[in-house]
Amino acid sequence: MVGIPNITASTSFPIENDTVTLNCTSTNAEMIVWNRVPFGATLSPDNRSVTFSRIHHSDSGDYTCTAINPVSIENSDPITILVAYGPENMKVEVQFLQNCFIALECFADSVPEPSFSWRLNGTVINVKQKSFQIDQRKAKNEGIYTCVANNSVTHLTATKSKYMNVTIAPAVCGPMCPSGNGLGSDEIVVIIIGTVIGIFFLEVIVYSVLKKKEVTSIASVYENGHIPQESKNEMILQGCVVNPTQEPNHKQPTQKDKSYTA
């Protein structure tokens, strides 16, 4: 009979990038099989150990091994590996509340959960939690808010800042405050470009309508047999003399015609 395997680890709570080894021991085992061997980990020739040369926080989780011989199979109890890392991927979110208050909240990926502190314009303020509120009506609350996250295990610190232009007149504070900091630079650029394009197309449309109206008016005048004085003068200047009193072309009577008429 194969003995029930047991797993030991060089450490069960390593820091990211540490070297970690898991060993599976059993009696009468002819083969050892692991439930998972993450990318980057290496197996010993007899499969009894798994080594992480630089463990990653994605390697956290449960590990088991199975001992096998021709007579029996036995599974080990799981061992949990939790890799400490961070803080990283920090962000500060802003929420506008009633009565002209603003909530600031800081987030960071980290194991274990980091401790938080805040600075306003580089000066430490008396806030030791991930979120707090500020009064939007007070000028002293305007400036750059910096969240500082610290991991007590990795001894790493990360920061994230956000500028708050919060000061508004108390008279405009209603049940719900204005939603705040105005348009961002990207939004302003989009609005300007859209306005310019809109004006351009409006000018094209107006020009096309006026041009069509002018052509239609000239065509109508000539069709009715009336030539505007401006057009007459233009024709004379171009060497095309037009007699405005000239009647339509009639054949002049000959001497013979005159005799017959008399």
GIKA-V592199 format. One line per field, one symbol per residue. ss: DSSP state (a for helix, b for strand, c for the rest). psi: psi as a letter, one per 20 degrees, with the letter a starting at -180 (. if undefined). burial: + if it has 9 or more other ideal C-beta (glycine too) atoms within 8 Angstrom, else -. A space follows every 50 residues. Layout:
# GIKA-V592199
ss: ???
psi: ???
burial: ???
This chain:
# GIKA-V592199
ss: cccccbbbbcccccbccccbbbbbbcccccbbbbccccccbbbcccccbb bbccccaaacbbbcbbbbccccbbbcccbbbccbbbbbbbbbbbbbcbcc bbbbbbbbbbbcccbbbbbbccbbccccccbbbbbcccaaacbbbbbbbb ccccccbbbbbbbbcccccaaacccbccccccccaaaaaaaaaaaaaaaa aaaaaaaaaaaaaaaaaaaaaaacccccaaaaaaaaaccccccccccccc ccccaaaaaaac
psi: qqqpqppqqhqimrqpjrppppppqqqjpiqppqhqnqpiqqqrhjjiqp pohnqqiiiqaqpqqppprihrpqqrqqpppoppraqrlqqpqppparkk qpppppqqpqprprqqrqqokipprmpjriqrqqpiiphiipaopppppp oigikqqqqpqpponiprphhiobhpqqlejaqrhghgggggghgggggg hghgggggggghhggggghgghhjjpoqhhhghggghjjnppoiiprqoq ppprhghgghg.
burial: -++-+++-+----+++-+++++++-+-++--+-+---+--+-++--+-++ ++--+++-+---+++++++----+++--+-+-++++++-+-+-+-++--+ ++++++++-++--+-+++++------------++-+++--+--+++++++ +-++---+++++-+-+++----+---+--+-------+--+--------- --------------------++----+----+--++-----+-------- -------+----
